[in-house]
C-alpha cells in the first residue's frame, strides 16, 4: 500500500492545505486529494514542486507500507 504523508508534513510546518496550494500553484482540490490520500493518480511535476516548497525528499511524503491492502473503492454505478 502506498501512503501519502502530506498531512503529517504540513502539520510539522503548521501549514494549511490552502498555504501549500498558494505556494505551489497547485489546485486546492488536488492538494486536498493528496492530503486525504484519495488521489488515484499522482503528477510527478506536482510531487517535485511540493518537495521543493516543503524542503523535503520524496520519501518523506510518499512511502510504501508492505503487506497492507489498499482500500477498495465502492463499485461505480
PQR file with spaces between the fields and no chain letter, atoms N, CA, C, O and H, PARSE charges and radii, in Angstrom:
ATOM       1  N    UNK     1       0.849   -1.179    0.000 -0.4000 1.5000
ATOM       2  CA   UNK     1       0.000    0.000    0.000 -0.0000 2.0000
ATOM       3  C    UNK     1       0.892    1.239    0.000  0.5500 1.7000
ATOM       4  O    UNK     1       1.885    1.313    0.723 -0.5500 1.4000
ATOM       5  N    UNK     2       0.517    2.192   -0.815 -0.4000 1.5000
ATOM       6  CA   UNK     2       1.240    3.463   -0.880 -0.0000 2.0000
ATOM       7  C    UNK     2       0.539    4.460    0.033  0.5500 1.7000
ATOM       8  O    UNK     2      -0.676    4.635   -0.052 -0.5500 1.4000
ATOM       9  H    UNK     2      -0.290    2.132   -1.402  0.4000 1.0000
ATOM      10  N    UNK     3       1.291    5.105    0.893 -0.4000 1.5000
ATOM      11  CA   UNK     3       0.753    6.129    1.802 -0.0000 2.0000
ATOM      12  C    UNK     3       1.306    7.490    1.390  0.5500 1.7000
ATOM      13  O    UNK     3       2.480    7.618    1.043 -0.5500 1.4000
ATOM      14  H    UNK     3       2.278    4.963    0.962  0.4000 1.0000
ATOM      15  N    UNK     4       0.457    8.487    1.432 -0.4000 1.5000
ATOM      16  CA   UNK     4       0.863    9.869    1.168 -0.0000 2.0000
ATOM      17  C    UNK     4       0.830   10.591    2.508  0.5500 1.7000
ATOM      18  O    UNK     4      -0.227   10.726    3.124 -0.5500 1.4000
ATOM      19  H    UNK     4      -0.496    8.383    1.714  0.4000 1.0000
ATOM      20  N    UNK     5       1.974   11.046    2.947 -0.4000 1.5000
ATOM      21  CA   UNK     5       2.117   11.631    4.286 -0.0000 2.0000
ATOM      22  C    UNK     5       2.099   13.160    4.266  0.5500 1.7000
ATOM      23  O    UNK     5       2.722   13.811    5.105 -0.5500 1.4000
ATOM      24  H    UNK     5       2.833   10.937    2.447  0.4000 1.0000
ATOM      25  N    UNK     6       1.382   13.716    3.305 -0.4000 1.5000
ATOM      26  CA   UNK     6       1.343   15.170    3.176 -0.0000 2.0000
ATOM      27  C    UNK     6       0.744   15.830    4.411  0.5500 1.7000
ATOM      28  O    UNK     6       1.209   16.888    4.834 -0.5500 1.4000
ATOM      29  H    UNK     6       0.876   13.187    2.623  0.4000 1.0000
ATOM      30  N    UNK     7      -0.280   15.218    4.988 -0.4000 1.5000
ATOM      31  CA   UNK     7      -0.908   15.827    6.178 -0.0000 2.0000
ATOM      32  C    UNK     7       0.093   15.929    7.323  0.5500 1.7000
ATOM      33  O    UNK     7       0.116   16.922    8.052 -0.5500 1.4000
ATOM      34  H    UNK     7      -0.658   14.359    4.644  0.4000 1.0000
ATOM      35  N    UNK     8       0.913   14.904    7.476 -0.4000 1.5000
ATOM      36  CA   UNK     8       1.937   14.916    8.529 -0.0000 2.0000
ATOM      37  C    UNK     8       2.947   16.027    8.285  0.5500 1.7000
ATOM      38  O    UNK     8       3.292   16.781    9.194 -0.5500 1.4000
ATOM      39  H    UNK     8       0.895   14.098    6.885  0.4000 1.0000
ATOM      40  N    UNK     9       3.413   16.117    7.045 -0.4000 1.5000
ATOM      41  CA   UNK     9       4.427   17.122    6.695 -0.0000 2.0000
ATOM      42  C    UNK     9       3.885   18.546    6.878  0.5500 1.7000
ATOM      43  O    UNK     9       4.580   19.423    7.391 -0.5500 1.4000
ATOM      44  H    UNK     9       3.132   15.504    6.307  0.4000 1.0000
ATOM      45  N    UNK    10       2.642   18.761    6.455 -0.4000 1.5000
ATOM      46  CA   UNK    10       2.059   20.092    6.627 -0.0000 2.0000
ATOM      47  C    UNK    10       1.871   20.413    8.107  0.5500 1.7000
ATOM      48  O    UNK    10       2.075   21.552    8.528 -0.5500 1.4000
ATOM      49  H    UNK    10       2.077   18.048    6.038  0.4000 1.0000
ATOM      50  N    UNK    11       1.483   19.420    8.891 -0.4000 1.5000
ATOM      51  CA   UNK    11       1.324   19.616   10.329 -0.0000 2.0000
ATOM      52  C    UNK    11       2.632   20.014   10.993  0.5500 1.7000
ATOM      53  O    UNK    11       2.650   20.867   11.881 -0.5500 1.4000
ATOM      54  H    UNK    11       1.317   18.495    8.549  0.4000 1.0000
ATOM      55  N    UNK    12       3.732   19.395   10.562 -0.4000 1.5000
ATOM      56  CA   UNK    12       5.053   19.738   11.122 -0.0000 2.0000
ATOM      57  C    UNK    12       5.414   21.189   10.834  0.5500 1.7000
ATOM      58  O    UNK    12       6.047   21.853   11.656 -0.5500 1.4000
ATOM      59  H    UNK    12       3.718   18.702    9.841  0.4000 1.0000
ATOM      60  N    UNK    13       5.013   21.677    9.669 -0.4000 1.5000
ATOM      61  CA   UNK    13       5.320   23.063    9.292 -0.0000 2.0000
ATOM      62  C    UNK    13       4.239   24.044    9.752  0.5500 1.7000
ATOM      63  O    UNK    13       4.390   25.260    9.633 -0.5500 1.4000
ATOM      64  H    UNK    13       4.500   21.138    9.001  0.4000 1.0000
ATOM      65  N    UNK    14       3.126   23.477   10.287 -0.4000 1.5000
ATOM      66  CA   UNK    14       1.985   24.284   10.699 -0.0000 2.0000
ATOM      67  C    UNK    14       1.407   25.074    9.519  0.5500 1.7000
ATOM      68  O    UNK    14       1.052   26.247    9.639 -0.5500 1.4000
ATOM      69  H    UNK    14       3.004   22.489   10.383  0.4000 1.0000
ATOM      70  N    UNK    15       1.329   24.385    8.376 -0.4000 1.5000
ATOM      71  CA   UNK    15       0.748   24.966    7.175 -0.0000 2.0000
ATOM      72  C    UNK    15      -0.607   24.333    6.929  0.5500 1.7000
ATOM      73  O    UNK    15      -0.847   23.184    7.302 -0.5500 1.4000
ATOM      74  H    UNK    15       1.618   23.432    8.278  0.4000 1.0000
ATOM      75  N    UNK    16      -1.492   25.091    6.298 -0.4000 1.5000
ATOM      76  CA   UNK    16      -2.773   24.551    5.869 -0.0000 2.0000
ATOM      77  C    UNK    16      -2.650   24.069    4.421  0.5500 1.7000
ATOM      78  O    UNK    16      -1.662   24.339    3.737 -0.5500 1.4000
ATOM      79  H    UNK    16      -1.297   26.024    5.995  0.4000 1.0000
ATOM      80  N    UNK    17      -3.669   23.359    3.981 -0.4000 1.5000
ATOM      81  CA   UNK    17      -3.715   22.959    2.580 -0.0000 2.0000
ATOM      82  C    UNK    17      -3.720   24.196    1.693  0.5500 1.7000
ATOM      83  O    UNK    17      -3.084   24.217    0.639 -0.5500 1.4000
ATOM      84  H    UNK    17      -4.472   23.140    4.536  0.4000 1.0000
ATOM      85  N    UNK    18      -4.444   25.230    2.127 -0.4000 1.5000
ATOM      86  CA   UNK    18      -4.518   26.481    1.357 -0.0000 2.0000
ATOM      87  C    UNK    18      -3.138   27.124    1.230  0.5500 1.7000
ATOM      88  O    UNK    18      -2.790   27.648    0.171 -0.5500 1.4000
ATOM      89  H    UNK    18      -4.961   25.212    2.983  0.4000 1.0000
ATOM      90  N    UNK    19      -2.349   27.084    2.312 -0.4000 1.5000
ATOM      91  CA   UNK    19      -0.984   27.622    2.256 -0.0000 2.0000
ATOM      92  C    UNK    19      -0.181   26.918    1.165  0.5500 1.7000
ATOM      93  O    UNK    19       0.492   27.557    0.356 -0.5500 1.4000
ATOM      94  H    UNK    19      -2.632   26.659    3.172  0.4000 1.0000
ATOM      95  N    UNK    20      -0.266   25.579    1.162 -0.4000 1.5000
ATOM      96  CA   UNK    20       0.507   24.812    0.185 -0.0000 2.0000
ATOM      97  C    UNK    20       0.011   25.079   -1.231  0.5500 1.7000
ATOM      98  O    UNK    20       0.820   25.217   -2.149 -0.5500 1.4000
ATOM      99  H    UNK    20      -0.812   25.060    1.820  0.4000 1.0000
ATOM     100  N    UNK    21      -1.279   25.154   -1.421 -0.4000 1.5000
ATOM     101  CA   UNK    21      -1.828   25.433   -2.756 -0.0000 2.0000
ATOM     102  C    UNK    21      -1.342   26.789   -3.253  0.5500 1.7000
ATOM     103  O    UNK    21      -0.952   26.929   -4.412 -0.5500 1.4000
ATOM     104  H    UNK    21      -1.937   25.043   -0.676  0.4000 1.0000
ATOM     105  N    UNK    22      -1.368   27.779   -2.380 -0.4000 1.5000
ATOM     106  CA   UNK    22      -0.909   29.128   -2.742 -0.0000 2.0000
ATOM     107  C    UNK    22       0.565   29.133   -3.112  0.5500 1.7000
ATOM     108  O    UNK    22       0.952   29.739   -4.111 -0.5500 1.4000
ATOM     109  H    UNK    22      -1.685   27.665   -1.438  0.4000 1.0000
ATOM     110  N    UNK    23       1.384   28.467   -2.322 -0.4000 1.5000
ATOM     111  CA   UNK    23       2.838   28.490   -2.536 -0.0000 2.0000
ATOM     112  C    UNK    23       3.275   27.654   -3.730  0.5500 1.7000
ATOM     113  O    UNK    23       4.311   27.933   -4.333 -0.5500 1.4000
ATOM     114  H    UNK    23       1.070   27.975   -1.511  0.4000 1.0000
ATOM     115  N    UNK    24       2.493   26.627   -4.082 -0.4000 1.5000
ATOM     116  CA   UNK    24       2.878   25.741   -5.184 -0.0000 2.0000
ATOM     117  C    UNK    24       2.180   26.070   -6.492  0.5500 1.7000
ATOM     118  O    UNK    24       2.679   25.728   -7.564 -0.5500 1.4000
ATOM     119  H    UNK    24       1.651   26.400   -3.592  0.4000 1.0000
ATOM     120  N    UNK    25       1.027   26.731   -6.415 -0.4000 1.5000
ATOM     121  CA   UNK    25       0.245   26.972   -7.622 -0.0000 2.0000
ATOM     122  C    UNK    25      -0.568   25.751   -8.043  0.5500 1.7000
ATOM     123  O    UNK    25      -1.165   25.745   -9.120 -0.5500 1.4000
ATOM     124  H    UNK    25       0.621   27.008   -5.544  0.4000 1.0000
ATOM     125  N    UNK    26      -0.593   24.721   -7.203 -0.4000 1.5000
ATOM     126  CA   UNK    26      -1.360   23.507   -7.479 -0.0000 2.0000
ATOM     127  C    UNK    26      -2.790   23.738   -6.989  0.5500 1.7000
ATOM     128  O    UNK    26      -3.009   24.332   -5.933 -0.5500 1.4000
ATOM     129  H    UNK    26      -0.107   24.726   -6.329  0.4000 1.0000
ATOM     130  N    UNK    27      -3.759   23.260   -7.775 -0.4000 1.5000
ATOM     131  CA   UNK    27      -5.166   23.463   -7.424 -0.0000 2.0000
ATOM     132  C    UNK    27      -5.465   22.941   -6.016  0.5500 1.7000
ATOM     133  O    UNK    27      -4.986   21.873   -5.633 -0.5500 1.4000
ATOM     134  H    UNK    27      -3.581   22.778   -8.633  0.4000 1.0000
ATOM     135  N    UNK    28      -6.251   23.688   -5.253 -0.4000 1.5000
ATOM     136  CA   UNK    28      -6.604   23.243   -3.903 -0.0000 2.0000
ATOM     137  C    UNK    28      -7.254   21.852   -3.870  0.5500 1.7000
ATOM     138  O    UNK    28      -7.019   21.085   -2.937 -0.5500 1.4000
ATOM     139  H    UNK    28      -6.640   24.556   -5.564  0.4000 1.0000
ATOM     140  N    UNK    29      -8.059   21.528   -4.867 -0.4000 1.5000
ATOM     141  CA   UNK    29      -8.693   20.204   -4.877 -0.0000 2.0000
ATOM     142  C    UNK    29      -7.665   19.084   -5.035  0.5500 1.7000
ATOM     143  O    UNK    29      -7.835   17.997   -4.483 -0.5500 1.4000
ATOM     144  H    UNK    29      -8.250   22.151   -5.625  0.4000 1.0000
ATOM     145  N    UNK    30      -6.602   19.351   -5.786 -0.4000 1.5000
ATOM     146  CA   UNK    30      -5.522   18.368   -5.946 -0.0000 2.0000
ATOM     147  C    UNK    30      -4.778   18.190   -4.633  0.5500 1.7000
ATOM     148  O    UNK    30      -4.485   17.066   -4.227 -0.5500 1.4000
ATOM     149  H    UNK    30      -6.463   20.233   -6.235  0.4000 1.0000
ATOM     150  N    UNK    31      -4.475   19.296   -3.969 -0.4000 1.5000
ATOM     151  CA   UNK    31      -3.812   19.236   -2.659 -0.0000 2.0000
ATOM     152  C    UNK    31      -4.702   18.478   -1.676  0.5500 1.7000
ATOM     153  O    UNK    31      -4.205   17.659   -0.902 -0.5500 1.4000
ATOM     154  H    UNK    31      -4.713   20.210   -4.298  0.4000 1.0000
ATOM     155  N    UNK    32      -5.992   18.737   -1.696 -0.4000 1.5000
ATOM     156  CA   UNK    32      -6.930   18.068   -0.795 -0.0000 2.0000
ATOM     157  C    UNK    32      -6.934   16.553   -1.035  0.5500 1.7000
ATOM     158  O    UNK    32      -6.921   15.775   -0.081 -0.5500 1.4000
ATOM     159  H    UNK    32      -6.395   19.402   -2.324  0.4000 1.0000
ATOM     160  N    UNK    33      -6.951   16.138   -2.294 -0.4000 1.5000
ATOM     161  CA   UNK    33      -6.924   14.701   -2.606 -0.0000 2.0000
ATOM     162  C    UNK    33      -5.649   14.042   -2.086  0.5500 1.7000
ATOM     163  O    UNK    33      -5.694   12.930   -1.559 -0.5500 1.4000
ATOM     164  H    UNK    33      -6.961   16.770   -3.069  0.4000 1.0000
ATOM     165  N    UNK    34      -4.525   14.717   -2.231 -0.4000 1.5000
ATOM     166  CA   UNK    34      -3.263   14.173   -1.720 -0.0000 2.0000
ATOM     167  C    UNK    34      -3.274   14.152   -0.186  0.5500 1.7000
ATOM     168  O    UNK    34      -2.868   13.170    0.435 -0.5500 1.4000
ATOM     169  H    UNK    34      -4.488   15.620   -2.659  0.4000 1.0000
ATOM     170  N    UNK    35      -3.739   15.235    0.404 -0.4000 1.5000
ATOM     171  CA   UNK    35      -3.783   15.368    1.860 -0.0000 2.0000
ATOM     172  C    UNK    35      -4.593   14.244    2.498  0.5500 1.7000
ATOM     173  O    UNK    35      -4.201   13.689    3.524 -0.5500 1.4000
ATOM     174  H    UNK    35      -4.069   16.033   -0.100  0.4000 1.0000
ATOM     175  N    UNK    36      -5.727   13.914    1.881 -0.4000 1.5000
ATOM     176  CA   UNK    36      -6.619   12.886    2.425 -0.0000 2.0000
ATOM     177  C    UNK    36      -6.370   11.495    1.832  0.5500 1.7000
ATOM     178  O    UNK    36      -7.155   10.569    2.036 -0.5500 1.4000
ATOM     179  H    UNK    36      -6.045   14.365    1.047  0.4000 1.0000
ATOM     180  N    UNK    37      -5.267   11.369    1.096 -0.4000 1.5000
ATOM     181  CA   UNK    37      -4.865   10.097    0.478 -0.0000 2.0000
ATOM     182  C    UNK    37      -5.972    9.514   -0.394  0.5500 1.7000
ATOM     183  O    UNK    37      -6.219    8.308   -0.382 -0.5500 1.4000
ATOM     184  H    UNK    37      -4.629   12.121    0.929  0.4000 1.0000
ATOM     185  N    UNK    38      -6.631   10.383   -1.147 -0.4000 1.5000
ATOM     186  CA   UNK    38      -7.707    9.957   -2.032 -0.0000 2.0000
ATOM     187  C    UNK    38      -7.292   10.029   -3.504  0.5500 1.7000
ATOM     188  O    UNK    38      -8.069    9.656   -4.383 -0.5500 1.4000
ATOM     189  H    UNK    38      -6.430   11.363   -1.157  0.4000 1.0000
ATOM     190  N    UNK    39      -6.088   10.498   -3.774 -0.4000 1.5000
ATOM     191  CA   UNK    39      -5.634   10.642   -5.156 -0.0000 2.0000
ATOM     192  C    UNK    39      -5.470    9.273   -5.804  0.5500 1.7000
ATOM     193  O    UNK    39      -4.851    8.370   -5.241 -0.5500 1.4000
ATOM     194  H    UNK    39      -5.457   10.801   -3.060  0.4000 1.0000
ATOM     195  N    UNK    40      -6.035    9.139   -6.997 -0.4000 1.5000
ATOM     196  CA   UNK    40      -5.887    7.896   -7.744 -0.0000 2.0000
ATOM     197  C    UNK    40      -4.643    7.939   -8.624  0.5500 1.7000
ATOM     198  O    UNK    40      -4.049    6.906   -8.934 -0.5500 1.4000
ATOM     199  H    UNK    40      -6.537    9.873   -7.455  0.4000 1.0000
ATOM     200  N    UNK    41      -4.264    9.129   -9.015 -0.4000 1.5000
ATOM     201  CA   UNK    41      -3.051    9.336   -9.822 -0.0000 2.0000
ATOM     202  C    UNK    41      -2.264   10.477   -9.205  0.5500 1.7000
ATOM     203  O    UNK    41      -2.818   11.360   -8.550 -0.5500 1.4000
ATOM     204  H    UNK    41      -4.746    9.968   -8.764  0.4000 1.0000
ATOM     205  N    UNK    42      -0.961   10.437   -9.431 -0.4000 1.5000
ATOM     206  CA   UNK    42      -0.115   11.499   -8.891 -0.0000 2.0000
ATOM     207  C    UNK    42       0.736   12.057  -10.021  0.5500 1.7000
ATOM     208  O    UNK    42       1.365   11.304  -10.764 -0.5500 1.4000
ATOM     209  H    UNK    42      -0.511    9.720   -9.963  0.4000 1.0000
ATOM     210  N    UNK    43       0.752   13.356  -10.144 -0.4000 1.5000
ATOM     211  CA   UNK    43       1.539   14.045  -11.152 -0.0000 2.0000
ATOM     212  C    UNK    43       2.961   14.230  -10.603  0.5500 1.7000
ATOM     213  O    UNK    43       3.155   14.830   -9.546 -0.5500 1.4000
ATOM     214  H    UNK    43       0.240   13.967   -9.540  0.4000 1.0000
ATOM     215  N    UNK    44       3.945   13.709  -11.334 -0.4000 1.5000
ATOM     216  CA   UNK    44       5.335   13.806  -10.872 -0.0000 2.0000
ATOM     217  C    UNK    44       5.799   15.248  -10.730  0.5500 1.7000
ATOM     218  O    UNK    44       6.566   15.564   -9.820 -0.5500 1.4000
ATOM     219  H    UNK    44       3.788   13.221  -12.193  0.4000 1.0000
ATOM     220  N    UNK    45       5.347   16.118  -11.610 -0.4000 1.5000
ATOM     221  CA   UNK    45       5.729   17.530  -11.512 -0.0000 2.0000
ATOM     222  C    UNK    45       5.183   18.137  -10.221  0.5500 1.7000
ATOM     223  O    UNK    45       5.864   18.924   -9.564 -0.5500 1.4000
ATOM     224  H    UNK    45       4.724   15.861  -12.349  0.4000 1.0000
ATOM     225  N    UNK    46       3.949   17.769   -9.861 -0.4000 1.5000
ATOM     226  CA   UNK    46       3.378   18.267   -8.605 -0.0000 2.0000
ATOM     227  C    UNK    46       4.196   17.785   -7.416  0.5500 1.7000
ATOM     228  O    UNK    46       4.472   18.555   -6.496 -0.5500 1.4000
ATOM     229  H    UNK    46       3.396   17.129  -10.395  0.4000 1.0000
ATOM     230  N    UNK    47       4.585   16.504   -7.433 -0.4000 1.5000
ATOM     231  CA   UNK    47       5.399   15.978   -6.331 -0.0000 2.0000
ATOM     232  C    UNK    47       6.713   16.737   -6.218  0.5500 1.7000
ATOM     233  O    UNK    47       7.164   17.056   -5.117 -0.5500 1.4000
ATOM     234  H    UNK    47       4.361   15.879   -8.180  0.4000 1.0000
ATOM     235  N    UNK    48       7.323   17.025   -7.363 -0.4000 1.5000
ATOM     236  CA   UNK    48       8.591   17.754   -7.360 -0.0000 2.0000
ATOM     237  C    UNK    48       8.412   19.153   -6.774  0.5500 1.7000
ATOM     238  O    UNK    48       9.227   19.603   -5.969 -0.5500 1.4000
ATOM     239  H    UNK    48       6.957   16.767   -8.257  0.4000 1.0000
ATOM     240  N    UNK    49       7.347   19.834   -7.177 -0.4000 1.5000
ATOM     241  CA   UNK    49       7.073   21.179   -6.669 -0.0000 2.0000
ATOM     242  C    UNK    49       6.806   21.133   -5.161  0.5500 1.7000
ATOM     243  O    UNK    49       7.325   21.958   -4.409 -0.5500 1.4000
ATOM     244  H    UNK    49       6.684   19.468   -7.831  0.4000 1.0000
ATOM     245  N    UNK    50       6.000   20.171   -4.729 -0.4000 1.5000
ATOM     246  CA   UNK    50       5.685   20.048   -3.299 -0.0000 2.0000
ATOM     247  C    UNK    50       6.950   19.802   -2.493  0.5500 1.7000
ATOM     248  O    UNK    50       7.153   20.426   -1.452 -0.5500 1.4000
ATOM     249  H    UNK    50       5.578   19.501   -5.340  0.4000 1.0000
ATOM     250  N    UNK    51       7.804   18.896   -2.964 -0.4000 1.5000
ATOM     251  CA   UNK    51       9.065   18.619   -2.251 -0.0000 2.0000
ATOM     252  C    UNK    51       9.948   19.866   -2.196  0.5500 1.7000
ATOM     253  O    UNK    51      10.584   20.137   -1.178 -0.5500 1.4000
ATOM     254  H    UNK    51       7.639   18.388   -3.809  0.4000 1.0000
ATOM     255  N    UNK    52       9.982   20.609   -3.278 -0.4000 1.5000
ATOM     256  CA   UNK    52      10.792   21.834   -3.322 -0.0000 2.0000
ATOM     257  C    UNK    52      10.282   22.848   -2.288  0.5500 1.7000
ATOM     258  O    UNK    52      11.066   23.409   -1.522 -0.5500 1.4000
ATOM     259  H    UNK    52       9.465   20.389   -4.105  0.4000 1.0000
ATOM     260  N    UNK    53       8.978   23.075   -2.274 -0.4000 1.5000
ATOM     261  CA   UNK    53       8.390   24.068   -1.369 -0.0000 2.0000
ATOM     262  C    UNK    53       8.494   23.615    0.093  0.5500 1.7000
ATOM     263  O    UNK    53       8.758   24.428    0.978 -0.5500 1.4000
ATOM     264  H    UNK    53       8.341   22.619   -2.897  0.4000 1.0000
ATOM     265  N    UNK    54       8.286   22.316    0.343 -0.4000 1.5000
ATOM     266  CA   UNK    54       8.349   21.806    1.719 -0.0000 2.0000
ATOM     267  C    UNK    54       9.784   21.496    2.162  0.5500 1.7000
ATOM     268  O    UNK    54      10.024   21.142    3.317 -0.5500 1.4000
ATOM     269  H    UNK    54       8.071   21.655   -0.376  0.4000 1.0000
ATOM     270  N    UNK    55      10.727   21.633    1.235 -0.4000 1.5000
ATOM     271  CA   UNK    55      12.139   21.353    1.524 -0.0000 2.0000
ATOM     272  C    UNK    55      12.292   19.940    2.096  0.5500 1.7000
ATOM     273  O    UNK    55      12.838   19.742    3.181 -0.5500 1.4000
ATOM     274  H    UNK    55      10.532   21.921    0.298  0.4000 1.0000
ATOM     275  N    UNK    56      11.790   18.963    1.328 -0.4000 1.5000
ATOM     276  CA   UNK    56      11.861   17.580    1.783 -0.0000 2.0000
ATOM     277  C    UNK    56      12.169   16.650    0.619  0.5500 1.7000
ATOM     278  O    UNK    56      12.138   17.054   -0.544 -0.5500 1.4000
ATOM     279  H    UNK    56      11.346   19.124    0.446  0.4000 1.0000
ATOM     280  N    UNK    57      12.458   15.429    0.943 -0.4000 1.5000
ATOM     281  CA   UNK    57      12.670   14.389   -0.057 -0.0000 2.0000
ATOM     282  C    UNK    57      11.334   13.710   -0.337  0.5500 1.7000
ATOM     283  O    UNK    57      10.430   13.720    0.498 -0.5500 1.4000
ATOM     284  H    UNK    57      12.482   15.101    1.887  0.4000 1.0000
ATOM     285  N    UNK    58      11.225   13.124   -1.516 -0.4000 1.5000
ATOM     286  CA   UNK    58      10.010   12.407   -1.882 -0.0000 2.0000
ATOM     287  C    UNK    58       9.676   11.312   -0.870  0.5500 1.7000
ATOM     288  O    UNK    58       8.508   11.073   -0.566 -0.5500 1.4000
ATOM     289  H    UNK    58      11.959   13.115   -2.195  0.4000 1.0000
ATOM     290  N    UNK    59      10.702   10.655   -0.356 -0.4000 1.5000
ATOM     291  CA   UNK    59      10.499    9.575    0.617 -0.0000 2.0000
ATOM     292  C    UNK    59       9.909   10.068    1.942  0.5500 1.7000
ATOM     293  O    UNK    59       9.492    9.262    2.774 -0.5500 1.4000
ATOM     294  H    UNK    59      11.651   10.849   -0.603  0.4000 1.0000
ATOM     295  N    UNK    60       9.873   11.380    2.136 -0.4000 1.5000
ATOM     296  CA   UNK    60       9.273   11.929    3.351 -0.0000 2.0000
ATOM     297  C    UNK    60       7.775   12.172    3.209  0.5500 1.7000
ATOM     298  O    UNK    60       7.080   12.388    4.201 -0.5500 1.4000
ATOM     299  H    UNK    60      10.212   12.035    1.461  0.4000 1.0000
ATOM     300  N    UNK    61       7.276   12.136    1.965 -0.4000 1.5000
ATOM     301  CA   UNK    61       5.838   12.361    1.785 -0.0000 2.0000
ATOM     302  C    UNK    61       5.126   11.180    1.133  0.5500 1.7000
ATOM     303  O    UNK    61       3.900   11.091    1.192 -0.5500 1.4000
ATOM     304  H    UNK    61       7.840   11.961    1.159  0.4000 1.0000
ATOM     305  N    UNK    62       5.880   10.275    0.512 -0.4000 1.5000
ATOM     306  CA   UNK    62       5.266    9.076   -0.075 -0.0000 2.0000
ATOM     307  C    UNK    62       6.064    7.867    0.378  0.5500 1.7000
ATOM     308  O    UNK    62       7.282    7.811    0.207 -0.5500 1.4000
ATOM     309  H    UNK    62       6.876   10.348    0.464  0.4000 1.0000
ATOM     310  N    UNK    63       5.362    6.900    0.959 -0.4000 1.5000
ATOM     311  CA   UNK    63       6.022    5.678    1.433 -0.0000 2.0000
ATOM     312  C    UNK    63       5.191    4.461    1.037  0.5500 1.7000
ATOM     313  O    UNK    63       3.980    4.554    0.837 -0.5500 1.4000
ATOM     314  H    UNK    63       4.372    6.946    1.098  0.4000 1.0000
ATOM     315  N    UNK    64       5.858    3.340    0.930 -0.4000 1.5000
ATOM     316  CA   UNK    64       5.166    2.077    0.677 -0.0000 2.0000
ATOM     317  C    UNK    64       5.135    1.299    1.984  0.5500 1.7000
ATOM     318  O    UNK    64       6.168    1.089    2.619 -0.5500 1.4000
ATOM     319  H    UNK    64       6.842    3.265    1.092  0.4000 1.0000
ATOM     320  N    UNK    65       3.948    0.879    2.374 -0.4000 1.5000
ATOM     321  CA   UNK    65       3.775    0.087    3.583 -0.0000 2.0000
ATOM     322  C    UNK    65       3.534   -1.352    3.129  0.5500 1.7000
ATOM     323  O    UNK    65       2.445   -1.676    2.656 -0.5500 1.4000
ATOM     324  H    UNK    65       3.109    1.050    1.858  0.4000 1.0000
ATOM     325  N    UNK    66       4.548   -2.224    3.271 -0.4000 1.5000
ATOM     326  CA   UNK    66       4.396   -3.601    2.798 -0.0000 2.0000
ATOM     327  C    UNK    66       3.318   -4.354    3.561  0.5500 1.7000
ATOM     328  O    UNK    66       3.106   -4.129    4.752 -0.5500 1.4000
ATOM     329  H    UNK    66       5.433   -1.961    3.655  0.4000 1.0000
ATOM     330  N    UNK    67       2.646   -5.244    2.857 -0.4000 1.5000
ATOM     331  CA   UNK    67       1.678   -6.120    3.495 -0.0000 2.0000
ATOM     332  C    UNK    67       0.317   -5.520    3.728  0.5500 1.7000
ATOM     333  O    UNK    67      -0.603   -6.238    4.119 -0.5500 1.4000
ATOM     334  H    UNK    67       2.819   -5.426    1.889  0.4000 1.0000
ATOM     335  N    UNK    68       0.150   -4.239    3.506 -0.4000 1.5000
ATOM     336  CA   UNK    68      -1.158   -3.598    3.692 -0.0000 2.0000
ATOM     337  C    UNK    68      -1.909   -3.642    2.374  0.5500 1.7000
ATOM     338  O    UNK    68      -1.345   -3.385    1.310 -0.5500 1.4000
ATOM     339  H    UNK    68       0.898   -3.656    3.189  0.4000 1.0000
ATOM     340  N    UNK    69      -3.183   -3.970    2.460 -0.4000 1.5000
ATOM     341  CA   UNK    69      -4.007   -3.975    1.256 -0.0000 2.0000
ATOM     342  C    UNK    69      -4.622   -2.595    1.073  0.5500 1.7000
ATOM     343  O    UNK    69      -5.066   -1.971    2.037 -0.5500 1.4000
ATOM     344  H    UNK    69      -3.641   -4.178    3.324  0.4000 1.0000
ATOM     345  N    UNK    70      -4.645   -2.120   -0.177 -0.4000 1.5000
ATOM     346  CA   UNK    70      -5.253   -0.804   -0.422 -0.0000 2.0000
ATOM     347  C    UNK    70      -6.740   -0.828   -0.153  0.5500 1.7000
ATOM     348  O    UNK    70      -7.395   -1.866   -0.255 -0.5500 1.4000
ATOM     349  H    UNK    70      -4.285   -2.626   -0.961  0.4000 1.0000
ATOM     350  N    UNK    71      -7.266    0.349    0.195 -0.4000 1.5000
ATOM     351  CA   UNK    71      -8.704    0.482    0.410 -0.0000 2.0000
ATOM     352  C    UNK    71      -9.408    0.270   -0.924  0.5500 1.7000
ATOM     353  O    UNK    71      -8.990    0.798   -1.954 -0.5500 1.4000
ATOM     354  H    UNK    71      -6.734    1.192    0.277  0.4000 1.0000
ATOM     355  N    UNK    72     -10.473   -0.505   -0.887 -0.4000 1.5000
ATOM     356  CA   UNK    72     -11.240   -0.718   -2.111 -0.0000 2.0000
ATOM     357  C    UNK    72     -12.259    0.384   -2.268  0.5500 1.7000
ATOM     358  O    UNK    72     -12.918    0.800   -1.316 -0.5500 1.4000
ATOM     359  H    UNK    72     -10.812   -0.934   -0.050  0.4000 1.0000
ATOM     360  N    UNK    73     -12.368    0.850   -3.515 -0.4000 1.5000
ATOM     361  CA   UNK    73     -13.373    1.854   -3.824 -0.0000 2.0000
ATOM     362  C    UNK    73     -14.700    1.143   -4.028  0.5500 1.7000
ATOM     363  O    UNK    73     -14.729    0.016   -4.521 -0.5500 1.4000
ATOM     364  H    UNK    73     -11.832    0.512   -4.289  0.4000 1.0000
ATOM     365  N    UNK    74     -15.795    1.786   -3.655 -0.4000 1.5000
ATOM     366  CA   UNK    74     -17.090    1.183   -3.926 -0.0000 2.0000
ATOM     367  C    UNK    74     -17.310    1.096   -5.436  0.5500 1.7000
ATOM     368  O    UNK    74     -16.807    1.938   -6.180 -0.5500 1.4000
ATOM     369  H    UNK    74     -15.771    2.702   -3.254  0.4000 1.0000
ATOM     370  N    UNK    75     -18.045    0.104   -5.891 -0.4000 1.5000
ATOM     371  CA   UNK    75     -18.272   -0.021   -7.342 -0.0000 2.0000
ATOM     372  C    UNK    75     -19.003    1.202   -7.877  0.5500 1.7000
ATOM     373  O    UNK    75     -19.902    1.741   -7.232 -0.5500 1.4000
ATOM     374  H    UNK    75     -18.453   -0.580   -5.287  0.4000 1.0000
ATOM     375  N    UNK    76     -18.602    1.624   -9.064 -0.4000 1.5000
ATOM     376  CA   UNK    76     -19.283    2.786   -9.679 -0.0000 2.0000
ATOM     377  C    UNK    76     -20.570    2.315  -10.338  0.5500 1.7000
ATOM     378  O    UNK    76     -20.682    1.173  -10.784 -0.5500 1.4000
ATOM     379  H    UNK    76     -17.872    1.186   -9.589  0.4000 1.0000
ATOM     380  N    UNK    77     -21.514    3.200  -10.387 -0.4000 1.5000
ATOM     381  CA   UNK    77     -22.829    2.837  -10.948 -0.0000 2.0000
ATOM     382  C    UNK    77     -23.018    3.424  -12.299  0.5500 1.7000
ATOM     383  O    UNK    77     -24.062    3.224  -12.919 -0.5500 1.4000
ATOM     384  H    UNK    77     -21.423    4.128  -10.024  0.4000 1.0000
